[in-house]
Amino acid sequence: MSQTAESFKENYQKLQGIAQKLSDSSEVDIDELVPMVDEATRAYQLCKSRIEAVETALNNRLETENSSEIRSED
């Protein structure tokens, strides 16, 4: 698997772990809260960035294919 895919997968798992920890806990240690939010924010930004990059690549591919189909019909 590529490094980028691993990076997305690892960061997504971090987000899931943090969400699970927060939902399972009736009380969160205040000293852990800020670092958890910081880690979640970084992981979210990396995941969001990767999703946007994939969306852009797919849209570019579709536009290229649609453009070549239109030209071949002419």
N, CA, C and O atoms as a Tripos MOL2 file, in Angstrom:
@<TRIPOS>MOLECULE
protein
  296   295    74     0     0
PROTEIN
NO_CHARGES

@<TRIPOS>ATOM
      1 N           0.8480   -1.1830    0.0000 N.3       1 MET1
      2 CA          0.0000    0.0000    0.0000 C.3       1 MET1
      3 C           0.8880    1.2390    0.0000 C.2       1 MET1
      4 O           1.9630    1.2320    0.5990 O.2       1 MET1
      5 N           0.4490    2.2920   -0.6620 N.am      2 SER2
      6 CA          1.2690    3.4960   -0.7580 C.3       2 SER2
      7 C           1.3220    4.2360    0.5720 C.2       2 SER2
      8 O           0.4620    4.0660    1.4360 O.2       2 SER2
      9 N           2.3460    5.0560    0.7100 N.am      3 GLN3
     10 CA          2.5270    5.8300    1.9440 C.3       3 GLN3
     11 C           1.3420    6.7670    2.1730 C.2       3 GLN3
     12 O           0.9040    6.9360    3.3100 O.2       3 GLN3
     13 N           0.8210    7.3730    1.1150 N.am      4 THR4
     14 CA         -0.3040    8.2960    1.2540 C.3       4 THR4
     15 C          -1.5420    7.5710    1.7600 C.2       4 THR4
     16 O          -2.2470    8.0770    2.6330 O.2       4 THR4
     17 N          -1.8100    6.3900    1.2170 N.am      5 ALA5
     18 CA         -2.9730    5.6280    1.6640 C.3       5 ALA5
     19 C          -2.8210    5.2380    3.1290 C.2       5 ALA5
     20 O          -3.7850    5.3110    3.8900 O.2       5 ALA5
     21 N          -1.6260    4.8280    3.5310 N.am      6 GLU6
     22 CA         -1.3780    4.4970    4.9270 C.3       6 GLU6
     23 C          -1.5920    5.7240    5.7970 C.2       6 GLU6
     24 O          -2.1930    5.6460    6.8680 O.2       6 GLU6
     25 N          -1.0980    6.8430    5.3280 N.am      7 SER7
     26 CA         -1.2290    8.0730    6.0960 C.3       7 SER7
     27 C          -2.6980    8.4100    6.3080 C.2       7 SER7
     28 O          -3.0930    8.7840    7.4130 O.2       7 SER7
     29 N          -3.5020    8.2850    5.2740 N.am      8 PHE8
     30 CA         -4.9410    8.5410    5.4040 C.3       8 PHE8
     31 C          -5.5470    7.5490    6.3880 C.2       8 PHE8
     32 O          -6.2840    7.9280    7.2990 O.2       8 PHE8
     33 N          -5.2250    6.2750    6.1920 N.am      9 LYS9
     34 CA         -5.7890    5.2260    7.0290 C.3       9 LYS9
     35 C          -5.3990    5.4300    8.4960 C.2       9 LYS9
     36 O          -6.2450    5.3160    9.3830 O.2       9 LYS9
     37 N          -4.1470    5.7260    8.7480 N.am     10 GLU10
     38 CA         -3.6860    5.9500   10.1210 C.3      10 GLU10
     39 C          -4.3820    7.1450   10.7560 C.2      10 GLU10
     40 O          -4.7960    7.0850   11.9140 O.2      10 GLU10
     41 N          -4.5100    8.2140   10.0080 N.am     11 ASN11
     42 CA         -5.1520    9.4090   10.5510 C.3      11 ASN11
     43 C          -6.6410    9.1990   10.7720 C.2      11 ASN11
     44 O          -7.2060    9.7210   11.7340 O.2      11 ASN11
     45 N          -7.2740    8.4490    9.9020 N.am     12 TYR12
     46 CA         -8.6890    8.1350   10.0920 C.3      12 TYR12
     47 C          -8.8700    7.2910   11.3490 C.2      12 TYR12
     48 O          -9.8100    7.5010   12.1160 O.2      12 TYR12
     49 N          -7.9720    6.3410   11.5540 N.am     13 GLN13
     50 CA         -8.0280    5.5070   12.7570 C.3      13 GLN13
     51 C          -7.8000    6.3460   14.0150 C.2      13 GLN13
     52 O          -8.4200    6.0930   15.0480 O.2      13 GLN13
     53 N          -6.9180    7.3380   13.9340 N.am     14 LYS14
     54 CA         -6.7190    8.2450   15.0740 C.3      14 LYS14
     55 C          -8.0210    8.9510   15.4120 C.2      14 LYS14
     56 O          -8.4080    9.0350   16.5780 O.2      14 LYS14
     57 N          -8.6970    9.4590   14.3820 N.am     15 LEU15
     58 CA         -9.9750   10.1400   14.6080 C.3      15 LEU15
     59 C         -10.9960    9.2090   15.2450 C.2      15 LEU15
     60 O         -11.7010    9.5980   16.1760 O.2      15 LEU15
     61 N         -11.0750    7.9960   14.7510 N.am     16 GLN16
     62 CA        -12.0100    7.0230   15.3210 C.3      16 GLN16
     63 C         -11.6630    6.7130   16.7720 C.2      16 GLN16
     64 O         -12.5520    6.6120   17.6180 O.2      16 GLN16
     65 N         -10.3760    6.5630   17.0600 N.am     17 GLY17
     66 CA         -9.9400    6.2630   18.4200 C.3      17 GLY17
     67 C         -10.2620    7.3760   19.3930 C.2      17 GLY17
     68 O         -10.7120    7.1280   20.5120 O.2      17 GLY17
     69 N         -10.0300    8.5970   18.9640 N.am     18 ILE18
     70 CA        -10.3160    9.7530   19.8190 C.3      18 ILE18
     71 C         -11.8200    9.8750   20.0500 C.2      18 ILE18
     72 O         -12.2620   10.1070   21.1750 O.2      18 ILE18
     73 N         -12.5980    9.7190   18.9950 N.am     19 ALA19
     74 CA        -14.0610    9.7920   19.1350 C.3      19 ALA19
     75 C         -14.5610    8.7030   20.0740 C.2      19 ALA19
     76 O         -15.4260    8.9530   20.9140 O.2      19 ALA19
     77 N         -14.0240    7.5020   19.9370 N.am     20 GLN20
     78 CA        -14.4340    6.3940   20.7950 C.3      20 GLN20
     79 C         -14.0670    6.6710   22.2510 C.2      20 GLN20
     80 O         -14.8630    6.4240   23.1570 O.2      20 GLN20
     81 N         -12.8710    7.1790   22.4640 N.am     21 LYS21
     82 CA        -12.4230    7.4850   23.8260 C.3      21 LYS21
     83 C         -13.3220    8.5450   24.4700 C.2      21 LYS21
     84 O         -13.6780    8.4410   25.6440 O.2      21 LYS21
     85 N         -13.6780    9.5520   23.6950 N.am     22 LEU22
     86 CA        -14.5440   10.6100   24.2250 C.3      22 LEU22
     87 C         -15.9580   10.1040   24.4910 C.2      22 LEU22
     88 O         -16.5790   10.5030   25.4770 O.2      22 LEU22
     89 N         -16.4700    9.2380   23.6330 N.am     23 SER23
     90 CA        -17.8360    8.7490   23.8240 C.3      23 SER23
     91 C         -17.9210    7.6990   24.9340 C.2      23 SER23
     92 O         -18.9540    7.5760   25.5910 O.2      23 SER23
     93 N         -16.8480    6.9500   25.1450 N.am     24 ASP24
     94 CA        -16.8500    5.9190   26.1860 C.3      24 ASP24
     95 C         -16.6360    6.4930   27.5800 C.2      24 ASP24
     96 O         -17.0140    5.8830   28.5810 O.2      24 ASP24
     97 N         -16.0420    7.6450   27.6320 N.am     25 SER25
     98 CA        -15.6640    8.2090   28.9200 C.3      25 SER25
     99 C         -16.7430    9.1640   29.4300 C.2      25 SER25
    100 O         -17.2020   10.0520   28.7110 O.2      25 SER25
    101 N         -17.1320    8.9590   30.6750 N.am     26 SER26
    102 CA        -18.0980    9.8880   31.2640 C.3      26 SER26
    103 C         -17.4000   11.1690   31.6960 C.2      26 SER26
    104 O         -18.0220   12.2240   31.8140 O.2      26 SER26
    105 N         -16.1000   11.0580   31.9290 N.am     27 GLU27
    106 CA        -15.3020   12.2130   32.3340 C.3      27 GLU27
    107 C         -13.9650   12.1520   31.6210 C.2      27 GLU27
    108 O         -13.2730   11.1360   31.6810 O.2      27 GLU27
    109 N         -13.5960   13.2300   30.9470 N.am     28 VAL28
    110 CA        -12.3160   13.2880   30.2530 C.3      28 VAL28
    111 C         -11.3550   14.0930   31.1140 C.2      28 VAL28
    112 O         -11.6970   15.1570   31.6290 O.2      28 VAL28
    113 N         -10.1420   13.5620   31.2590 N.am     29 ASP29
    114 CA         -9.1100   14.2730   31.9990 C.3      29 ASP29
    115 C          -8.8050   15.5740   31.2570 C.2      29 ASP29
    116 O          -8.4340   15.5550   30.0840 O.2      29 ASP29
    117 N          -8.9620   16.6830   31.9380 N.am     30 ILE30
    118 CA         -8.7700   18.0050   31.3250 C.3      30 ILE30
    119 C          -7.3660   18.1590   30.7440 C.2      30 ILE30
    120 O          -7.1720   18.8730   29.7610 O.2      30 ILE30
    121 N          -6.3870   17.4850   31.3570 N.am     31 ASP31
    122 CA         -5.0080   17.5650   30.8560 C.3      31 ASP31
    123 C          -4.8340   16.8020   29.5440 C.2      31 ASP31
    124 O          -3.8930   17.0680   28.7960 O.2      31 ASP31
    125 N          -5.7250   15.8620   29.2600 N.am     32 GLU32
    126 CA         -5.6710   15.1030   28.0080 C.3      32 GLU32
    127 C          -6.4930   15.7470   26.8970 C.2      32 GLU32
    128 O          -6.2770   15.4590   25.7190 O.2      32 GLU32
    129 N          -7.4200   16.6030   27.2560 N.am     33 LEU33
    130 CA         -8.3730   17.1360   26.2820 C.3      33 LEU33
    131 C          -7.7010   17.9690   25.1860 C.2      33 LEU33
    132 O          -7.9350   17.7210   24.0030 O.2      33 LEU33
    133 N          -6.8890   18.9300   25.5480 N.am     34 VAL34
    134 CA         -6.2630   19.7970   24.5360 C.3      34 VAL34
    135 C          -5.3600   18.9950   23.6000 C.2      34 VAL34
    136 O          -5.4530   19.1750   22.3860 O.2      34 VAL34
    137 N          -4.4850   18.1140   24.1100 N.am     35 PRO35
    138 CA         -3.6850   17.3170   23.1660 C.3      35 PRO35
    139 C          -4.5390   16.4230   22.2620 C.2      35 PRO35
    140 O          -4.2050   16.2220   21.0940 O.2      35 PRO35
    141 N          -5.6440   15.8860   22.8030 N.am     36 MET36
    142 CA         -6.5290   15.0580   21.9740 C.3      36 MET36
    143 C          -7.1800   15.8920   20.8740 C.2      36 MET36
    144 O          -7.2750   15.4450   19.7310 O.2      36 MET36
    145 N          -7.6220   17.0880   21.2080 N.am     37 VAL37
    146 CA         -8.2360   17.9680   20.2120 C.3      37 VAL37
    147 C          -7.1980   18.3700   19.1630 C.2      37 VAL37
    148 O          -7.5090   18.4150   17.9720 O.2      37 VAL37
    149 N          -5.9800   18.6600   19.5900 N.am     38 ASP38
    150 CA         -4.9090   19.0130   18.6410 C.3      38 ASP38
    151 C          -4.6330   17.8560   17.6880 C.2      38 ASP38
    152 O          -4.5150   18.0580   16.4790 O.2      38 ASP38
    153 N          -4.5300   16.6500   18.2280 N.am     39 GLU39
    154 CA         -4.2620   15.4730   17.3970 C.3      39 GLU39
    155 C          -5.4220   15.2090   16.4400 C.2      39 GLU39
    156 O          -5.2090   14.8870   15.2710 O.2      39 GLU39
    157 N          -6.6360   15.3450   16.9350 N.am     40 ALA40
    158 CA         -7.8140   15.1370   16.0880 C.3      40 ALA40
    159 C          -7.8770   16.1740   14.9710 C.2      40 ALA40
    160 O          -8.2260   15.8490   13.8370 O.2      40 ALA40
    161 N          -7.5420   17.4100   15.2910 N.am     41 THR41
    162 CA         -7.5590   18.4740   14.2810 C.3      41 THR41
    163 C          -6.5370   18.1970   13.1850 C.2      41 THR41
    164 O          -6.8400   18.3440   12.0010 O.2      41 THR41
    165 N          -5.3280   17.7990   13.5730 N.am     42 ARG42
    166 CA         -4.2940   17.4750   12.5770 C.3      42 ARG42
    167 C          -4.7290   16.2960   11.7150 C.2      42 ARG42
    168 O          -4.5940   16.3350   10.4920 O.2      42 ARG42
    169 N          -5.2510   15.2490   12.3510 N.am     43 ALA43
    170 CA         -5.6850   14.0640   11.6110 C.3      43 ALA43
    171 C          -6.8260   14.4120   10.6570 C.2      43 ALA43
    172 O          -6.8460   13.9510    9.5160 O.2      43 ALA43
    173 N          -7.7670   15.2180   11.1180 N.am     44 TYR44
    174 CA         -8.8990   15.6320   10.2860 C.3      44 TYR44
    175 C          -8.4090   16.4190    9.0690 C.2      44 TYR44
    176 O          -8.8520   16.1650    7.9490 O.2      44 TYR44
    177 N          -7.5080   17.3630    9.2820 N.am     45 GLN45
    178 CA         -7.0030   18.1760    8.1750 C.3      45 GLN45
    179 C          -6.2850   17.3140    7.1380 C.2      45 GLN45
    180 O          -6.4400   17.5300    5.9370 O.2      45 GLN45
    181 N          -5.4950   16.3320    7.6020 N.am     46 LEU46
    182 CA         -4.8070   15.4470    6.6670 C.3      46 LEU46
    183 C          -5.7960   14.5890    5.8780 C.2      46 LEU46
    184 O          -5.6420   14.4160    4.6690 O.2      46 LEU46
    185 N          -6.7940   14.0620    6.5490 N.am     47 CYS47
    186 CA         -7.8120   13.2570    5.8590 C.3      47 CYS47
    187 C          -8.5930   14.1070    4.8550 C.2      47 CYS47
    188 O          -8.8210   13.6900    3.7190 O.2      47 CYS47
    189 N          -8.9910   15.2770    5.2790 N.am     48 LYS48
    190 CA         -9.7540   16.1810    4.4100 C.3      48 LYS48
    191 C          -8.9360   16.5600    3.1760 C.2      48 LYS48
    192 O          -9.4560   16.5730    2.0610 O.2      48 LYS48
    193 N          -7.6670   16.8640    3.3810 N.am     49 SER49
    194 CA         -6.7870   17.2310    2.2770 C.3      49 SER49
    195 C          -6.6540   16.0840    1.2740 C.2      49 SER49
    196 O          -6.6780   16.3020    0.0630 O.2      49 SER49
    197 N          -6.5150   14.8720    1.7850 N.am     50 ARG50
    198 CA         -6.3790   13.7080    0.9090 C.3      50 ARG50
    199 C          -7.6640   13.4520    0.1330 C.2      50 ARG50
    200 O          -7.6180   13.1500   -1.0590 O.2      50 ARG50
    201 N          -8.7940   13.5680    0.7870 N.am     51 ILE51
    202 CA        -10.0810   13.3770    0.1100 C.3      51 ILE51
    203 C         -10.2550   14.4140   -0.9900 C.2      51 ILE51
    204 O         -10.6950   14.0790   -2.0900 O.2      51 ILE51
    205 N          -9.9170   15.6580   -0.7100 N.am     52 GLU52
    206 CA        -10.0290   16.7110   -1.7200 C.3      52 GLU52
    207 C          -9.0980   16.4500   -2.9000 C.2      52 GLU52
    208 O          -9.4680   16.7060   -4.0460 O.2      52 GLU52
    209 N          -7.8900   15.9420   -2.6320 N.am     53 ALA53
    210 CA         -6.9560   15.6330   -3.7140 C.3      53 ALA53
    211 C          -7.4890   14.5130   -4.5960 C.2      53 ALA53
    212 O          -7.3690   14.5680   -5.8200 O.2      53 ALA53
    213 N          -8.0730   13.5090   -3.9790 N.am     54 VAL54
    214 CA         -8.6450   12.3990   -4.7450 C.3      54 VAL54
    215 C          -9.8470   12.8820   -5.5550 C.2      54 VAL54
    216 O         -10.0090   12.4990   -6.7140 O.2      54 VAL54
    217 N         -10.6870   13.7180   -4.9520 N.am     55 GLU55
    218 CA        -11.8400   14.2840   -5.6710 C.3      55 GLU55
    219 C         -11.3870   15.0620   -6.8990 C.2      55 GLU55
    220 O         -11.9580   14.9110   -7.9790 O.2      55 GLU55
    221 N         -10.3750   15.8810   -6.7380 N.am     56 THR56
    222 CA         -9.8450   16.6810   -7.8400 C.3      56 THR56
    223 C          -9.3020   15.7830   -8.9420 C.2      56 THR56
    224 O          -9.5690   16.0130  -10.1210 O.2      56 THR56
    225 N          -8.5420   14.7640   -8.5640 N.am     57 ALA57
    226 CA         -7.9810   13.8490   -9.5550 C.3      57 ALA57
    227 C          -9.0890   13.1150  -10.3170 C.2      57 ALA57
    228 O          -9.0110   12.9580  -11.5350 O.2      57 ALA57
    229 N         -10.1130   12.6710   -9.6000 N.am     58 LEU58
    230 CA        -11.2290   11.9830  -10.2640 C.3      58 LEU58
    231 C         -11.9940   12.9130  -11.1950 C.2      58 LEU58
    232 O         -12.3500   12.5300  -12.3090 O.2      58 LEU58
    233 N         -12.2460   14.1310  -10.7390 N.am     59 ASN59
    234 CA        -12.9430   15.0970  -11.5930 C.3      59 ASN59
    235 C         -12.1330   15.4070  -12.8370 C.2      59 ASN59
    236 O         -12.6950   15.5130  -13.9270 O.2      59 ASN59
    237 N         -10.8190   15.5560  -12.6960 N.am     60 ASN60
    238 CA         -9.9590   15.8130  -13.8570 C.3      60 ASN60
    239 C         -10.0050   14.6460  -14.8260 C.2      60 ASN60
    240 O         -10.0530   14.8400  -16.0410 O.2      60 ASN60
    241 N          -9.9920   13.4330  -14.2890 N.am     61 ARG61
    242 CA        -10.0420   12.2430  -15.1420 C.3      61 ARG61
    243 C         -11.3640   12.1920  -15.8950 C.2      61 ARG61
    244 O         -11.3850   11.9150  -17.0940 O.2      61 ARG61
    245 N         -12.4700   12.4590  -15.1990 N.am     62 LEU62
    246 CA        -13.7770   12.4390  -15.8470 C.3      62 LEU62
    247 C         -13.8960   13.5200  -16.9110 C.2      62 LEU62
    248 O         -14.4520   13.2770  -17.9820 O.2      62 LEU62
    249 N         -13.3790   14.7060  -16.6260 N.am     63 GLU63
    250 CA        -13.4190   15.7890  -17.6190 C.3      63 GLU63
    251 C         -12.6070   15.4210  -18.8480 C.2      63 GLU63
    252 O         -13.0240   15.6980  -19.9730 O.2      63 GLU63
    253 N         -11.4610   14.8040  -18.6480 N.am     64 THR64
    254 CA        -10.6130   14.3890  -19.7690 C.3      64 THR64
    255 C         -11.3110   13.3340  -20.5990 C.2      64 THR64
    256 O         -11.2950   13.3970  -21.8290 O.2      64 THR64
    257 N         -11.9260   12.3610  -19.9360 N.am     65 GLU65
    258 CA        -12.6350   11.3070  -20.6650 C.3      65 GLU65
    259 C         -13.8420   11.8660  -21.4080 C.2      65 GLU65
    260 O         -14.0840   11.4960  -22.5570 O.2      65 GLU65
    261 N         -14.5960   12.7450  -20.7740 N.am     66 ASN66
    262 CA        -15.7510   13.3570  -21.4250 C.3      66 ASN66
    263 C         -15.3210   14.1980  -22.6170 C.2      66 ASN66
    264 O         -15.9800   14.1940  -23.6570 O.2      66 ASN66
    265 N         -14.2360   14.9060  -22.4660 N.am     67 SER67
    266 CA        -13.7280   15.7390  -23.5460 C.3      67 SER67
    267 C         -13.2920   14.8960  -24.7350 C.2      67 SER67
    268 O         -13.5740   15.2520  -25.8790 O.2      67 SER67
    269 N         -12.6150   13.7910  -24.4850 N.am     68 SER68
    270 CA        -12.1710   12.9280  -25.5850 C.3      68 SER68
    271 C         -13.3520   12.2150  -26.2390 C.2      68 SER68
    272 O         -13.3190   11.9470  -27.4400 O.2      68 SER68
    273 N         -14.3950   11.9050  -25.4670 N.am     69 GLU69
    274 CA        -15.5900   11.2830  -26.0610 C.3      69 GLU69
    275 C         -16.2980   12.2600  -26.9790 C.2      69 GLU69
    276 O         -16.7670   11.8730  -28.0490 O.2      69 GLU69
    277 N         -16.3810   13.5060  -26.5830 N.am     70 ILE70
    278 CA        -17.0430   14.5270  -27.4030 C.3      70 ILE70
    279 C         -16.2730   14.7220  -28.7000 C.2      70 ILE70
    280 O         -16.8770   14.8300  -29.7670 O.2      70 ILE70
    281 N         -14.9390   14.7700  -28.6210 N.am     71 ARG71
    282 CA        -14.1130   14.9420  -29.8250 C.3      71 ARG71
    283 C         -14.2450   13.7570  -30.7640 C.2      71 ARG71
    284 O         -14.2570   13.9370  -31.9810 O.2      71 ARG71
    285 N         -14.3450   12.5520  -30.2280 N.am     72 SER72
    286 CA        -14.4430   11.3670  -31.0930 C.3      72 SER72
    287 C         -15.8140   11.2740  -31.7690 C.2      72 SER72
    288 O         -15.9420   10.6310  -32.8110 O.2      72 SER72
    289 N         -16.8290   11.9010  -31.1980 N.am     73 GLU73
    290 CA        -18.1550   11.9130  -31.8090 C.3      73 GLU73
    291 C         -18.2290   12.8800  -32.9720 C.2      73 GLU73
    292 O         -19.0680   12.7170  -33.8580 O.2      73 GLU73
    293 N         -17.3650   13.8870  -32.9860 N.am     74 ASP74
    294 CA        -17.4070   14.8950  -34.0640 C.3      74 ASP74
    295 C         -16.8870   14.3850  -35.3530 C.2      74 ASP74
    296 O         -16.8620   15.1180  -36.3420 O.2      74 ASP74
@<TRIPOS>BOND
     1     1     2 1
     2     2     3 1
     3     3     4 2
     4     3     5 am
     5     5     6 1
     6     6     7 1
     7     7     8 2
     8     7     9 am
     9     9    10 1
    10    10    11 1
    11    11    12 2
    12    11    13 am
    13    13    14 1
    14    14    15 1
    15    15    16 2
    16    15    17 am
    17    17    18 1
    18    18    19 1
    19    19    20 2
    20    19    21 am
    21    21    22 1
    22    22    23 1
    23    23    24 2
    24    23    25 am
    25    25    26 1
    26    26    27 1
    27    27    28 2
    28    27    29 am
    29    29    30 1
    30    30    31 1
    31    31    32 2
    32    31    33 am
    33    33    34 1
    34    34    35 1
    35    35    36 2
    36    35    37 am
    37    37    38 1
    38    38    39 1
    39    39    40 2
    40    39    41 am
    41    41    42 1
    42    42    43 1
    43    43    44 2
    44    43    45 am
    45    45    46 1
    46    46    47 1
    47    47    48 2
    48    47    49 am
    49    49    50 1
    50    50    51 1
    51    51    52 2
    52    51    53 am
    53    53    54 1
    54    54    55 1
    55    55    56 2
    56    55    57 am
    57    57    58 1
    58    58    59 1
    59    59    60 2
    60    59    61 am
    61    61    62 1
    62    62    63 1
    63    63    64 2
    64    63    65 am
    65    65    66 1
    66    66    67 1
    67    67    68 2
    68    67    69 am
    69    69    70 1
    70    70    71 1
    71    71    72 2
    72    71    73 am
    73    73    74 1
    74    74    75 1
    75    75    76 2
    76    75    77 am
    77    77    78 1
    78    78    79 1
    79    79    80 2
    80    79    81 am
    81    81    82 1
    82    82    83 1
    83    83    84 2
    84    83    85 am
    85    85    86 1
    86    86    87 1
    87    87    88 2
    88    87    89 am
    89    89    90 1
    90    90    91 1
    91    91    92 2
    92    91    93 am
    93    93    94 1
    94    94    95 1
    95    95    96 2
    96    95    97 am
    97    97    98 1
    98    98    99 1
    99    99   100 2
   100    99   101 am
   101   101   102 1
   102   102   103 1
   103   103   104 2
   104   103   105 am
   105   105   106 1
   106   106   107 1
   107   107   108 2
   108   107   109 am
   109   109   110 1
   110   110   111 1
   111   111   112 2
   112   111   113 am
   113   113   114 1
   114   114   115 1
   115   115   116 2
   116   115   117 am
   117   117   118 1
   118   118   119 1
   119   119   120 2
   120   119   121 am
   121   121   122 1
   122   122   123 1
   123   123   124 2
   124   123   125 am
   125   125   126 1
   126   126   127 1
   127   127   128 2
   128   127   129 am
   129   129   130 1
   130   130   131 1
   131   131   132 2
   132   131   133 am
   133   133   134 1
   134   134   135 1
   135   135   136 2
   136   135   137 am
   137   137   138 1
   138   138   139 1
   139   139   140 2
   140   139   141 am
   141   141   142 1
   142   142   143 1
   143   143   144 2
   144   143   145 am
   145   145   146 1
   146   146   147 1
   147   147   148 2
   148   147   149 am
   149   149   150 1
   150   150   151 1
   151   151   152 2
   152   151   153 am
   153   153   154 1
   154   154   155 1
   155   155   156 2
   156   155   157 am
   157   157   158 1
   158   158   159 1
   159   159   160 2
   160   159   161 am
   161   161   162 1
   162   162   163 1
   163   163   164 2
   164   163   165 am
   165   165   166 1
   166   166   167 1
   167   167   168 2
   168   167   169 am
   169   169   170 1
   170   170   171 1
   171   171   172 2
   172   171   173 am
   173   173   174 1
   174   174   175 1
   175   175   176 2
   176   175   177 am
   177   177   178 1
   178   178   179 1
   179   179   180 2
   180   179   181 am
   181   181   182 1
   182   182   183 1
   183   183   184 2
   184   183   185 am
   185   185   186 1
   186   186   187 1
   187   187   188 2
   188   187   189 am
   189   189   190 1
   190   190   191 1
   191   191   192 2
   192   191   193 am
   193   193   194 1
   194   194   195 1
   195   195   196 2
   196   195   197 am
   197   197   198 1
   198   198   199 1
   199   199   200 2
   200   199   201 am
   201   201   202 1
   202   202   203 1
   203   203   204 2
   204   203   205 am
   205   205   206 1
   206   206   207 1
   207   207   208 2
   208   207   209 am
   209   209   210 1
   210   210   211 1
   211   211   212 2
   212   211   213 am
   213   213   214 1
   214   214   215 1
   215   215   216 2
   216   215   217 am
   217   217   218 1
   218   218   219 1
   219   219   220 2
   220   219   221 am
   221   221   222 1
   222   222   223 1
   223   223   224 2
   224   223   225 am
   225   225   226 1
   226   226   227 1
   227   227   228 2
   228   227   229 am
   229   229   230 1
   230   230   231 1
   231   231   232 2
   232   231   233 am
   233   233   234 1
   234   234   235 1
   235   235   236 2
   236   235   237 am
   237   237   238 1
   238   238   239 1
   239   239   240 2
   240   239   241 am
   241   241   242 1
   242   242   243 1
   243   243   244 2
   244   243   245 am
   245   245   246 1
   246   246   247 1
   247   247   248 2
   248   247   249 am
   249   249   250 1
   250   250   251 1
   251   251   252 2
   252   251   253 am
   253   253   254 1
   254   254   255 1
   255   255   256 2
   256   255   257 am
   257   257   258 1
   258   258   259 1
   259   259   260 2
   260   259   261 am
   261   261   262 1
   262   262   263 1
   263   263   264 2
   264   263   265 am
   265   265   266 1
   266   266   267 1
   267   267   268 2
   268   267   269 am
   269   269   270 1
   270   270   271 1
   271   271   272 2
   272   271   273 am
   273   273   274 1
   274   274   275 1
   275   275   276 2
   276   275   277 am
   277   277   278 1
   278   278   279 1
   279   279   280 2
   280   279   281 am
   281   281   282 1
   282   282   283 1
   283   283   284 2
   284   283   285 am
   285   285   286 1
   286   286   287 1
   287   287   288 2
   288   287   289 am
   289   289   290 1
   290   290   291 1
   291   291   292 2
   292   291   293 am
   293   293   294 1
   294   294   295 1
   295   295   296 2
@<TRIPOS>SUBSTRUCTURE
     1 MET1         2 RESIDUE 1 A MET
     2 SER2         6 RESIDUE 1 A SER
     3 GLN3        10 RESIDUE 1 A GLN
     4 THR4        14 RESIDUE 1 A THR
     5 ALA5        18 RESIDUE 1 A ALA
     6 GLU6        22 RESIDUE 1 A GLU
     7 SER7        26 RESIDUE 1 A SER
     8 PHE8        30 RESIDUE 1 A PHE
     9 LYS9        34 RESIDUE 1 A LYS
    10 GLU10       38 RESIDUE 1 A GLU
    11 ASN11       42 RESIDUE 1 A ASN
    12 TYR12       46 RESIDUE 1 A TYR
    13 GLN13       50 RESIDUE 1 A GLN
    14 LYS14       54 RESIDUE 1 A LYS
    15 LEU15       58 RESIDUE 1 A LEU
    16 GLN16       62 RESIDUE 1 A GLN
    17 GLY17       66 RESIDUE 1 A GLY
    18 ILE18       70 RESIDUE 1 A ILE
    19 ALA19       74 RESIDUE 1 A ALA
    20 GLN20       78 RESIDUE 1 A GLN
    21 LYS21       82 RESIDUE 1 A LYS
    22 LEU22       86 RESIDUE 1 A LEU
    23 SER23       90 RESIDUE 1 A SER
    24 ASP24       94 RESIDUE 1 A ASP
    25 SER25       98 RESIDUE 1 A SER
    26 SER26      102 RESIDUE 1 A SER
    27 GLU27      106 RESIDUE 1 A GLU
    28 VAL28      110 RESIDUE 1 A VAL
    29 ASP29      114 RESIDUE 1 A ASP
    30 ILE30      118 RESIDUE 1 A ILE
    31 ASP31      122 RESIDUE 1 A ASP
    32 GLU32      126 RESIDUE 1 A GLU
    33 LEU33      130 RESIDUE 1 A LEU
    34 VAL34      134 RESIDUE 1 A VAL
    35 PRO35      138 RESIDUE 1 A PRO
    36 MET36      142 RESIDUE 1 A MET
    37 VAL37      146 RESIDUE 1 A VAL
    38 ASP38      150 RESIDUE 1 A ASP
    39 GLU39      154 RESIDUE 1 A GLU
    40 ALA40      158 RESIDUE 1 A ALA
    41 THR41      162 RESIDUE 1 A THR
    42 ARG42      166 RESIDUE 1 A ARG
    43 ALA43      170 RESIDUE 1 A ALA
    44 TYR44      174 RESIDUE 1 A TYR
    45 GLN45      178 RESIDUE 1 A GLN
    46 LEU46      182 RESIDUE 1 A LEU
    47 CYS47      186 RESIDUE 1 A CYS
    48 LYS48      190 RESIDUE 1 A LYS
    49 SER49      194 RESIDUE 1 A SER
    50 ARG50      198 RESIDUE 1 A ARG
    51 ILE51      202 RESIDUE 1 A ILE
    52 GLU52      206 RESIDUE 1 A GLU
    53 ALA53      210 RESIDUE 1 A ALA
    54 VAL54      214 RESIDUE 1 A VAL
    55 GLU55      218 RESIDUE 1 A GLU
    56 THR56      222 RESIDUE 1 A THR
    57 ALA57      226 RESIDUE 1 A ALA
    58 LEU58      230 RESIDUE 1 A LEU
    59 ASN59      234 RESIDUE 1 A ASN
    60 ASN60      238 RESIDUE 1 A ASN
    61 ARG61      242 RESIDUE 1 A ARG
    62 LEU62      246 RESIDUE 1 A LEU
    63 GLU63      250 RESIDUE 1 A GLU
    64 THR64      254 RESIDUE 1 A THR
    65 GLU65      258 RESIDUE 1 A GLU
    66 ASN66      262 RESIDUE 1 A ASN
    67 SER67      266 RESIDUE 1 A SER
    68 SER68      270 RESIDUE 1 A SER
    69 GLU69      274 RESIDUE 1 A GLU
    70 ILE70      278 RESIDUE 1 A ILE
    71 ARG71      282 RESIDUE 1 A ARG
    72 SER72      286 RESIDUE 1 A SER
    73 GLU73      290 RESIDUE 1 A GLU
    74 ASP74      294 RESIDUE 1 A ASP
